């Protein structure tokens, strides 16, 4: 039976590509370790998750699921959620397991008990902007990815998006290039897309910022995904060769490259404040370029 343990606050999740089928739920067979690498027993790590004061990074593979939990204060709570749990939205409509599960993993929703009796069900409730801001203030800057080095030059590579538009190496010149490596079946990748779309909208008036989404999937799979989802990056299919240039095997991976072709920011996995830091890196680079232009004779 699939079981999910309520994730209350901050989750930083990354999909590691090792198989076609990637499980997206926590269960009693999951391998969970603390920051020192010690394997935690089932009762301990479920209590830590329910305590809420933690940061988690997950890695999915064919045979098991490995998680690292840090900055945790255990509490003795053992409430279990699974596909039989009654969950409704704010207007009383039943929410399917996969849907509410993904929203919980986005760290933007929580389950509010209808009453004291767990059998009465739960309401899928979004956190307020004030709550989200408070959460983000406690997280800090996301960890750097193992695939890039801040300040190091990146050689431009030519791609063609799923609509046939070519982005050549010359198109990178004097541009801020924002890369997102992802794939359709990656739950944390999908969770960050709405926030990435806001970035595209924010910099829509700036022709010097390019957003490229490098997907592992074939073009047909991406276009099928787009029938029910919106992703406003320029999307590139069959991106394994490009991910391979940097030995990327964990998703999503976000990178900001400045106008000099150097890595400004990079991180792997999706956390509540990941996209905020991508935005911060873009904004700082835009500002630096503006200052250089003002100082130029």
N, C-alpha and C positions, 0 to 999 in steps of 0.2 A: 504494500500500500504506500502511496506517495504521502509524505507528511511534510508539513512546513511549519517552522517555528517562527513566530511573529518577530519581524525585524523592526524595531521601533525607531532607531535614529539613523546612524551614518553607515552606509555600505559602500565600499570601494571594490568593484567586481571586475574581473578580467576573464575573458574566454580564451583558453589555450587550445589551439586547434590540434587535436590528435585523433579525431574520429568524426564520422559524419553525424552521429547522433550525440548531442550535447545535452546532458541533463541540466535542468534549470531549477532544481529544488533541493532543499536540505533534508536529510533524513538520518536515521540512527546509524547508518553505515558510512556517513560522511567522515572523512579524516580531518580533524580540527586540531590545530596546534597553537600554542601561545607564541609570543615574540621570540622566545628562546629556542623554539623548535620542539618543545615538549608536547606530546600528544595528550589532548584533554579527553576525559571520559564524557560519555553522552550527557549525563546529568549536569556536569560542570559547565560544558559549553552552551547547553540550552539555557541555563540560568544566566550566563553572561550575556547572551543575545537579548534576553528579555529584560535585563537590567538597563540596556540602552546605552551605557557609557562605554562604547567600544568603537573600534574601526576594524573593518573586515576586508580582506582581499581573498578572492576565490579563484581557483583554477579548476577547470573542468577537463576531464579526459574520458576515455572509453571505459576504463575499468573502475575508476573511483572519482571522488570529488575531494579536493584538498583545500582547506581554508586556513588562513592565518588571522588570529584575533589579537589585537593589541589594545593597551590602555583600557583594560576592563576591570569592573568591580562586580564580582559575582553576587547574585541574589538567588535565594532558593525558591524559584518559581518553575513550575513544570506544566504549563498550559500548552497543549498540542493542537495544531491546526492542520486539517487535511482537506481532501476534495469533498468530504461530506459536511464540512463546516458551512453553516448558513451565513452567507454574506450578501448584503444588499447595498445599493448606492443610496445617496441622500434623498432620492425620491421614492425609495422603497422597491426598486427593481432589482431582481436577483442578479448577482454578478458571478459568472463562471470562474472556476478555480484558476485557470491559466491567466485570466485577465486580472483578477485581484492579486494574484501571486506576483505578476510582473510589476504591478503598481506599487506593491509593498517593497519590492527590490529596488525601485526607483528612489526610495527614501523620501518620497514626497507624500506618502499616504500612510495611514495606520488604521487598525481595526478597533472601532469603538464598541464595547459591549452594549447590547440592547438593554440588558438587565443583569442581575447578579447571577442568574442561571446561564452557564455557557451554552446550553442547548437552545436558548432563545435567539441566538445568532448575533451577528455583528454588522456594523455600518462601516463601509469603506469611506473613510473621512480624510480629506486632504489636510495637510498641515497648513497653518496660516503663513503668510509672508513673514510675519514677525518671528514665528517659530523657526522657519527655515533660515532666516538671517542669524538667529541665535545659534543654530546648529553649525552653520558655516563658519561663524567666528571662532568656534572651538576646534575646527579641523586643521586649519593652517594650509600651507602650500602642499599640493600633491607631490608624491615622490617622483623623482625622475625615472624615466623608462630605462631599461638596460640596452636599448637599441641605438641610442643617439648620445652625443656628448654636447652639452651646452657650449656655444662659441665655436664649434667645429664647422668647417665648410661642408656644404652638401652639393654634390654635383647634380645639376638639373637633369631631368629625364623627360623625354617626350611621351605624351599619352594622347589618346583619343577617347572622348566621352561616349556615352551610350547613344547619343544622337548624331555621332559622326563629326563633332567639332574637335579639331586638333589643337592641342596645347603643346607647342614645341618648346625646345630648350630656350629659344630666344624670348618666349613669352614670360619667362621667369625674371628677365633682366629688369632691375630696379623695381621689382614687385615684392610685396609681402605675400608669401605663399603659406597657406594654412592647409595642412594635410590631415586627413582622418582615414585611418586604415580600419576596415570593418568588414562584416559579412552579415547577410540576412538572418541567419540562424542564431546570431549572438544576441542574447537578451540585453546585456548591458549596453551593447552598441545601439540597439533600438531605443533603450531608455534615454540616451543622451541626445537623440536626433531632434526632438522639439527644441531643446536649448541651442543646438547648433544652428537650427533654422533662424533663431532670433539673432544670432551673430551675423548671418548672411544679410538679414534685413537691416541690421544696424549699420553695416558698412556698404550697403547697396550703392550709395552715392560716391564711393571711393573706388575709382578704377584701378588703384594701385594695390588692392587686396584681392587675392585669388583664393577661392576655396575649392579644394579637390578632395573628393571622397573616393578612396581607392578600395574597391570591394573585391573580395575573393571570388564572388559568384559570377556566373555567366550572365550575359546581357539579358536573356529572356527571364531569368530568375529575378533580376533587379527590377525589370519593367513590371513583372507580376506583383512584386512587393509594392511598387509605386501606385498600383491601382487602388490600394487601400491605405497608403501611407504617403506622406510628403517628406521629401528630403531635398533641400534646395542647394546643396553643394553640386558642383559639376561632377557627375558620377562616372567612374571608370570601371569597366568590368574586367574580369579575368586578371585581377591584380596581384596574383601570387608572385609573378616575376618581379614586380616592384617592391612588394613586401620582402622578397628574398634578397634584394639589394642591401637591406639593413638587418637581415636575419630576424625579422619580426615574426613571432609565433603566438603572440598574445594580444587580444583585442578587447575594446577599441584602443588604438594608439593615436594620440594627437600630437602634432608637431607644428610649431610656428617658425618660419624661416624668414629672416630679415632681408632687406634690400641688398645687403652685401653677400647674401647666400650663406649666412651663418645661422646655426640653430639658436633661436632665441629662447624657446621653451619646448619641453617635450614631457609627456607623461603617458602611462599605460594604465588601463582600467577606468571604470566610471565611478566617480564619487559625486557627492552632492554639489561640490564646488569646483569640479573639474573644468567645466566650460567657463566659469567665472575667471579662472586663471588663464585660459586660452585667450579670453577677451582682454584681460589685463596685459598680456604679452603683445597682442596686436596693437592696443591703444598706446602702449609705451613706445613701440616701434614707429607708429605713425607720428607721435609727438617728437621723437628724436629726429625723424626725417624733416619735419617742419622747422625745427630749430636749425638744422644744417642749411636749409634753403635760405633762412633769414640771415644767417651769418655769411653766406656766399656773396662775393663781390658782384 
